[in-house]
Amino acid sequence: MMNLDAEMMEIAKVFFQESREGLDAMESGLLGLDNSTDGETINTIFRAAHSIKGGAATFGFSEVAGFTHGVETLLDDMRNGRRPVTAEAIQILLQSCDCLREMIAAAEAGAGFDKARIDALNAEIAQLLDQSTTVTPTPAQGGAVPGGAALPGTGAASPGAAGTGWRIQFEPVADLLRLRNEPTRMFAELAALGEITVRADFSRLPALDAIDPEACYLSWDIELVGNIARAQLTEIFDWVDPGCRLEFTPIGSPAAPAAAVAPAPAPAPATATAPRASAVVPSGVTVQRPAVPHAAVAPVAQRSSGESASIRVATEKLDSIINLVGELLITQSMLAAFADGLDTSKLDMLRQGLSQLARNTRELQESVMQIRMLPISFAFNRFPRLVHDLSRKLGKSVEIKLVGEHTELDKTVLEKISDPLVHLVRNSLDHGLETPQQREASGKPPSGTIELAAFHEGGSIIIEVKDDGAGLNRPRILQKARERGLIAPDQDLSDEQIDNLIFMAGFSTAEQVSDVSGRGVGMDVVRQNINDLGGHVQIFSRAGQGSTVRIRLPLTLAILDGQLVRVGREIYIISLLAIVETIQVARDRLSSVLGGSEVFRLREEYLPVIRLCDFFDIEPDSRDVEDGLLVVVEADNRRVCVLVDDLLAQQQVVIKSLAANFKPVLGVAGATILGDGAVALIIDVRDLIRAAVQRPRNINAVRAA
């Protein structure tokens, strides 16, 4: 494993990030690949693999480059029509993508590779290529990897090899460097093929005062020793500008050069950018593996172990913030004129300045929040592969549809919603969708459908996981809940209540425990994780037609759309997402139950009443409930009524953690500072509901009365 210094590691982050993006592109293309696919899809997959291989060689990750070469060879045969696109080949290539992800992660962490997994996949690729398996050599020795695919740095024999090596004469155009081409990458890839000797020709170098720092004056005479195919050389030089002079001559051959190559111009690889001075290689130096050049590249925003999280930000978002800061400076200058005193004749100007300040501040807040917003495709893109693999394992035919992938939400919410979505999709695959035979027997098409959809609704984001399977088996759910003691044997439940039993801890209808489901963990974790994000989850099902799980989430965790309420002299904030409705108190609908608790009859439902004055031990305006208001709030599919003295304004508030700055407080999710400087506490609705549920009460006694 190659160790990179701190500076080089910052540059290598570009390679790691772009490699992951390339692997995503490969996987997406492979999942849509079949015999009828046009060549452009395979070309896209091939180009992604080629870029990963080239970047890995540049940074000295020879094992990554070597493994990717075998993948690339298989893809090259497919795109050139020498090998059919088969389900077996696609599956091996998908597994290779997984292996490359692991290798990229290991390279980034400086850890070792899983050589057994690499060797096994190399053997499978070799079997597809009809090649024999040999032992993997060290990069300096040359040889072939298991599976027999000729790799960079191996010197393995391959069709088209000539003599014992090649003499390469390369004279680039003067603007080689200005076009963002990097000859140092060429030396790295050639050194991976065999033993290389590079001699630089300085004859075109002008006087010092005439040197253009962006021009290339050097040319190179390269000897490459090894049993190397001409096709491998052509591939390495595929970035060369047509105006360059490039000649390949087999070593030991007195004849004219084998060919003069002038490929079409290609953009320079984005995996590394080197200082141009490092393109000079001293004459007569034998290079086993050139040092990786340094570069001045902005670090890529990404999460890696031991580092704080960061994200890539679109330039237009930054431009918007810069423009708004400029507007703020103008407004600040306008208001600064009043620092020495206020002329009453200029009150209108002051009001105008304050209004402008408020508008700029609001726009700046919205722009800053947009920086944290990412498309939900970052979470959705993993599911085609998940569905592909699980459907094969379960013997089901499934089509996945993604709707609203460009819907944006906060990065923190996005990261925390991924695992719950995985549970929901796996549950739909295992429990919801039937086998092809079962579907045909019930008059359905043999292939089932899972749809992931995302859209904005009000100030929230809605995510839905739908399937067209059999729907929830309510009799079976009710039976299992009674067997496990989750509900009383004689307890009657509505369809909605039965459906929500699947979110109870330890609940499962699976007859056998498998690696897909059946342990009774998952759906309760889904609800808990969604609740922790300030959202809630609902499920809708129709027998024989399928199920829909709907998740409602806040767009961001940093800012809350809240309703300000007053109790006595204190101000509290309740999330608008948790509020169902607000009602006047009618004494004839309010009843006391055993234990001193109160319930309020809202239509046909009896809801516990929580007096905030008692919960937080403060003095209200009045002890008469008819002088207050009831705010109906909901969480965990439960509702309670919160009694407050008055409703104030609705506004967005910035959430400050109370636990981080003070200590956890029951019933309080955080705090914020209001416009007048006062601190307002943000109510934790789930804490209130738990407190209400734990109170002793007898609803049947209320109904009987």
Residue pairs with C-beta under 8 A, 6 or more apart in sequence:
1 106
1 107
1 110
1 111
1 112
1 113
2 59
2 60
2 61
2 62
2 107
3 110
4 12
4 59
4 60
4 292
7 294
8 59
8 292
8 294
10 297
10 299
11 272
11 273
11 294
11 295
11 297
12 59
12 108
13 108
13 299
13 300
13 302
13 304
14 270
14 271
14 272
14 297
14 300
15 55
15 56
15 58
15 59
15 271
15 272
16 104
16 107
16 108
16 300
16 302
16 304
17 300
17 302
18 51
18 55
18 270
18 271
19 51
19 52
19 55
19 56
19 100
19 104
19 271
20 101
20 104
22 48
22 49
22 51
22 52
23 48
23 52
23 97
23 100
23 101
23 104
24 381
25 44
25 45
25 48
26 45
26 48
26 49
26 93
26 97
27 94
27 97
27 384
27 385
28 381
28 384
29 41
29 42
29 44
29 45
29 48
30 45
30 90
30 93
30 94
30 97
31 94
31 384
31 385
31 388
32 41
33 41
33 42
33 45
33 85
33 90
34 85
35 84
35 85
37 85
39 79
42 75
42 78
42 79
42 85
43 79
45 75
45 93
46 72
46 75
46 76
46 79
49 68
49 71
49 72
49 75
50 72
51 269
51 270
51 271
52 64
52 68
52 100
53 64
53 65
53 68
53 69
53 72
53 152
54 65
54 185
54 189
54 269
54 271
55 269
55 271
55 272
56 62
56 64
56 65
56 68
56 107
57 65
57 152
57 153
57 185
57 188
57 189
57 192
58 184
58 185
58 188
58 189
58 269
58 271
58 272
58 292
59 271
59 272
59 292
60 188
60 289
60 292
61 103
61 107
62 139
62 152
62 153
62 192
62 289
63 103
63 113
63 118
64 100
64 103
64 104
64 107
65 151
65 152
65 153
65 192
66 136
66 139
66 145
66 151
66 152
66 153
66 154
67 96
67 99
67 100
67 103
67 118
67 121
67 122
67 145
68 100
69 149
69 150
69 151
69 152
70 122
70 125
70 126
70 129
70 145
70 147
70 149
70 151
71 93
71 96
71 100
71 125
73 125
73 129
73 149
73 150
74 83
74 89
74 92
74 93
74 125
74 128
74 129
75 93
77 83
77 129
78 84
78 85
78 89
83 89
83 128
88 128
89 128
92 121
92 124
92 125
92 128
94 385
94 388
94 389
95 121
95 124
96 121
96 125
99 114
99 117
99 118
99 121
102 113
102 114
102 117
103 113
103 118
106 112
106 113
106 114
108 304
108 305
109 304
109 305
115 136
119 136
119 146
122 133
122 136
122 145
122 146
122 147
122 149
123 133
123 146
123 147
124 147
125 147
125 149
126 132
126 133
126 146
126 147
126 148
126 149
127 147
129 147
129 148
129 149
131 147
131 148
131 149
132 148
133 146
133 147
133 148
134 143
134 144
134 145
134 146
134 148
134 156
135 143
135 146
136 143
136 144
136 145
136 146
137 143
137 144
137 154
139 153
139 192
139 289
140 288
140 289
142 153
142 154
142 155
142 156
142 194
142 226
143 154
143 155
143 156
144 150
144 151
144 154
144 156
145 151
145 154
148 156
149 156
150 156
150 157
150 158
150 229
150 232
152 189
152 192
152 193
152 232
153 191
153 192
153 193
154 193
155 193
155 194
155 226
155 227
155 228
156 227
157 227
158 227
158 228
158 229
158 231
158 232
159 229
160 229
160 230
160 231
161 227
161 228
161 229
161 230
162 230
162 250
162 253
162 258
163 250
163 251
163 252
163 253
164 225
164 226
164 227
164 251
164 252
165 194
165 223
165 224
165 225
165 226
165 227
165 228
165 250
165 251
166 223
166 224
166 228
166 230
166 233
166 248
166 249
166 250
166 251
167 221
167 222
167 223
167 224
167 248
167 249
167 250
167 251
168 190
168 220
168 221
168 222
168 223
168 224
168 233
168 246
168 247
168 248
168 249
169 219
169 220
169 221
169 222
169 245
169 246
169 247
169 249
169 257
170 183
170 186
170 219
170 220
170 222
170 237
170 240
170 244
170 245
170 246
171 201
171 219
171 220
171 244
171 245
171 246
172 181
172 183
172 216
172 218
172 219
172 240
172 241
172 244
173 216
173 241
173 243
173 244
174 212
174 215
174 216
174 217
175 214
175 215
175 216
176 183
176 216
176 241
176 244
177 214
177 215
177 216
177 276
177 279
178 214
178 215
179 241
179 265
179 268
180 267
180 268
180 273
181 239
181 240
181 241
181 268
182 268
182 269
182 272
182 273
182 274
182 279
182 293
183 216
183 220
183 279
184 274
184 278
184 279
184 290
184 293
185 269
185 272
185 274
186 236
186 237
187 196
187 198
187 281
187 287
187 290
188 289
188 290
188 292
189 236
190 196
190 222
190 224
190 236
191 287
191 288
191 289
191 290
192 289
193 224
193 226
193 228
193 232
193 236
194 224
194 225
194 226
194 227
194 228
195 224
195 225
195 226
195 286
195 288
196 222
196 223
196 224
196 225
196 286
196 287
196 288
197 222
197 223
197 225
197 284
197 285
197 286
197 287
198 220
198 221
198 222
198 281
198 285
198 287
199 220
199 221
199 222
199 283
199 284
200 218
200 219
200 220
200 280
200 281
200 282
200 283
201 218
201 219
201 220
201 221
202 217
202 218
203 219
204 217
204 218
204 219
205 211
205 217
205 218
206 217
211 217
213 276
214 276
216 276
216 279
218 279
218 280
219 245
220 281
223 251
224 233
225 251
230 248
230 258
230 259
233 248
234 261
234 263
237 246
237 261
237 263
238 263
238 266
239 263
239 265
239 266
239 267
239 268
239 269
240 246
240 261
240 262
240 263
241 265
242 262
242 263
242 264
242 265
243 262
244 262
245 260
246 260
246 261
246 262
247 257
247 258
247 259
247 260
247 261
248 257
248 258
248 259
248 261
249 255
249 256
249 257
249 258
250 258
272 292
272 293
272 295
272 297
273 295
273 296
273 297
274 293
274 294
274 295
275 293
275 294
275 295
275 296
278 293
278 294
281 287
281 290
300 312
301 310
301 311
301 312
301 313
302 310
302 311
302 312
303 309
303 310
309 411
311 371
311 372
311 374
311 411
313 371
317 367
317 370
317 371
318 371
320 367
320 370
321 364
321 367
321 368
321 371
324 360
324 363
324 364
324 367
325 364
327 356
327 360
327 363
328 357
328 360
328 361
328 364
331 353
331 356
331 357
331 360
332 357
334 349
334 352
334 353
334 356
335 350
335 353
335 354
335 357
338 346
338 350
338 353
342 350
365 559
365 652
369 410
369 556
369 558
369 559
370 408
372 410
372 411
372 412
372 556
372 558
373 408
373 409
373 410
373 411
373 555
373 556
374 408
374 409
374 410
374 411
374 414
375 405
375 406
375 407
375 408
376 404
376 405
376 406
376 407
376 408
376 409
376 414
376 454
376 461
376 463
377 402
377 405
377 406
378 414
379 414
379 417
379 418
379 421
380 402
380 405
380 452
380 454
381 405
382 418
382 422
383 400
383 402
383 421
383 425
383 452
384 400
384 402
386 422
386 425
386 426
387 398
387 400
387 425
387 429
387 450
390 426
390 429
390 430
390 516
391 397
391 398
391 429
393 516
394 429
394 430
394 435
394 516
395 435
396 429
396 433
396 434
396 435
396 436
396 448
397 436
397 446
397 447
397 448
398 429
398 433
398 447
398 448
398 449
398 450
399 447
399 448
399 449
399 450
400 449
400 450
400 451
400 452
401 449
401 450
401 451
401 452
402 451
402 452
402 453
403 451
403 452
403 453
403 454
403 455
404 453
404 454
404 455
405 454
407 454
407 455
407 456
407 461
409 454
409 461
409 553
409 555
409 556
410 554
410 555
410 556
410 557
410 558
412 556
412 557
412 558
413 461
413 533
413 553
413 554
413 555
413 556
413 557
416 529
416 532
416 533
417 463
417 529
417 530
417 533
417 551
417 553
419 525
419 529
420 525
420 526
420 529
420 530
420 551
421 452
421 463
421 465
423 522
423 523
423 525
423 526
424 465
424 526
424 549
425 450
425 452
425 465
426 516
426 517
426 522
427 517
427 522
427 523
428 450
428 465
428 467
428 469
428 547
429 450
429 516
430 510
430 514
430 516
430 517
431 469
431 509
431 510
431 517
432 467
432 469
432 470
432 471
432 546
432 547
433 448
433 450
433 467
433 468
433 469
433 470
434 442
434 444
434 448
434 469
434 470
436 446
436 447
437 446
438 470
439 445
439 446
439 447
439 448
440 446
442 470
442 544
444 468
448 467
448 468
448 469
449 466
449 467
449 468
450 465
450 466
450 467
451 464
451 465
451 466
451 467
452 463
452 464
452 465
453 462
453 463
453 464
453 466
454 461
454 462
454 463
454 464
455 461
455 462
456 462
456 555
457 552
459 554
459 555
459 561
459 576
459 577
460 535
460 552
460 553
460 554
460 555
460 577
461 552
461 553
461 554
461 555
462 550
462 551
462 552
462 553
463 550
463 551
463 553
464 548
464 549
464 550
464 551
465 548
465 549
465 551
466 546
466 547
466 548
466 549
467 546
467 547
468 545
468 546
469 546
469 547
470 543
470 544
470 546
471 541
471 542
471 543
471 544
471 545
471 546
471 547
472 498
472 499
472 502
472 539
472 541
472 543
472 547
473 509
473 543
474 495
474 498
474 499
474 543
476 509
477 498
477 499
477 501
477 502
477 509
478 487
478 493
478 498
478 501
480 507
480 508
480 509
481 487
481 498
481 501
481 504
481 507
482 488
482 489
484 506
484 507
486 501
486 504
486 506
486 507
487 493
487 501
493 501
499 539
499 540
499 541
500 539
500 637
501 507
502 523
502 539
503 523
503 524
503 526
503 527
503 537
503 539
503 637
504 524
505 520
505 521
505 524
506 520
506 521
506 524
507 520
507 523
507 524
508 517
508 518
508 519
508 520
510 517
510 518
511 518
512 518
513 519
526 537
527 537
527 636
530 536
530 537
530 551
530 553
531 635
531 636
531 686
533 553
533 554
533 557
534 553
534 554
534 557
534 560
534 575
534 577
535 551
535 552
535 553
535 554
535 577
536 551
536 552
536 577
536 634
536 635
536 636
536 637
537 549
537 550
537 551
537 552
538 549
538 550
538 552
538 637
539 547
539 548
539 549
539 550
540 547
540 548
540 550
541 547
541 548
552 577
554 560
554 561
554 575
554 577
557 655
558 654
558 655
559 652
559 653
559 654
559 655
560 573
560 575
560 652
560 653
560 654
560 655
560 672
560 682
561 575
561 576
561 577
561 650
561 651
561 652
562 573
562 574
562 575
562 576
562 650
562 651
562 652
562 653
562 682
563 573
563 574
563 575
563 576
563 579
563 631
563 647
563 648
563 650
564 571
564 572
564 573
564 647
564 648
564 649
564 650
564 651
564 674
564 680
565 571
565 572
565 573
565 574
565 612
565 631
565 642
565 644
565 645
565 646
565 647
565 648
566 572
566 644
566 645
566 646
566 647
566 648
567 612
567 613
567 616
567 618
567 620
567 644
567 645
568 613
568 618
568 619
568 620
568 621
568 645
569 618
570 616
570 618
570 681
571 648
571 674
571 678
571 680
572 612
572 644
572 680
572 681
572 682
572 683
573 653
573 672
573 680
573 681
573 682
573 683
574 631
574 633
574 642
574 682
574 683
574 685
575 682
575 683
575 685
576 650
578 633
578 634
578 635
578 685
579 631
579 632
579 633
580 632
580 633
580 634
580 639
581 632
582 629
582 630
582 631
582 632
582 647
583 602
583 629
583 630
583 632
584 629
584 630
585 600
585 625
585 626
585 628
585 629
585 630
585 643
586 626
587 625
587 626
589 600
589 601
589 602
590 598
590 599
590 600
590 601
590 609
590 625
591 598
591 599
591 600
591 601
591 606
591 702
591 705
592 598
593 599
593 697
593 698
593 699
593 701
593 702
594 696
594 697
594 698
594 701
595 695
595 696
595 697
597 608
597 609
597 692
597 695
597 696
597 697
598 608
598 609
599 606
599 607
599 608
599 609
599 697
599 699
599 702
600 606
600 607
600 609
600 630
600 641
601 607
601 702
602 632
602 641
605 639
606 699
606 702
606 703
607 632
607 639
607 640
607 641
608 640
608 641
608 692
608 693
608 695
608 697
609 625
609 630
609 640
609 641
609 642
609 643
610 640
610 641
610 642
610 643
610 688
610 691
610 692
611 620
611 643
612 618
612 642
612 643
612 644
612 683
613 619
613 620
613 643
615 667
615 688
615 691
616 667
620 628
620 645
621 627
621 628
621 645
621 646
622 628
622 645
625 643
627 645
628 643
628 644
628 645
628 646
629 643
629 644
629 645
629 646
629 647
630 641
630 642
630 643
631 641
631 642
631 644
631 647
632 639
632 640
632 641
632 642
633 639
633 640
633 641
633 642
633 685
633 688
633 689
634 685
635 685
635 686
635 689
636 686
636 689
638 689
638 693
639 689
640 688
640 689
640 692
642 683
642 688
653 672
653 674
653 680
653 682
654 672
654 673
655 669
655 670
655 671
655 672
655 682
656 670
656 671
656 672
656 673
657 670
658 664
658 665
658 668
658 669
658 670
658 671
658 681
661 671
665 681
666 684
666 687
666 691
667 683
667 684
667 687
667 688
667 691
668 681
668 682
668 683
668 684
668 687
669 682
669 683
669 684
669 687
670 681
670 682
671 679
671 680
671 681
671 682
672 679
672 680
672 682
673 679
673 680
674 680
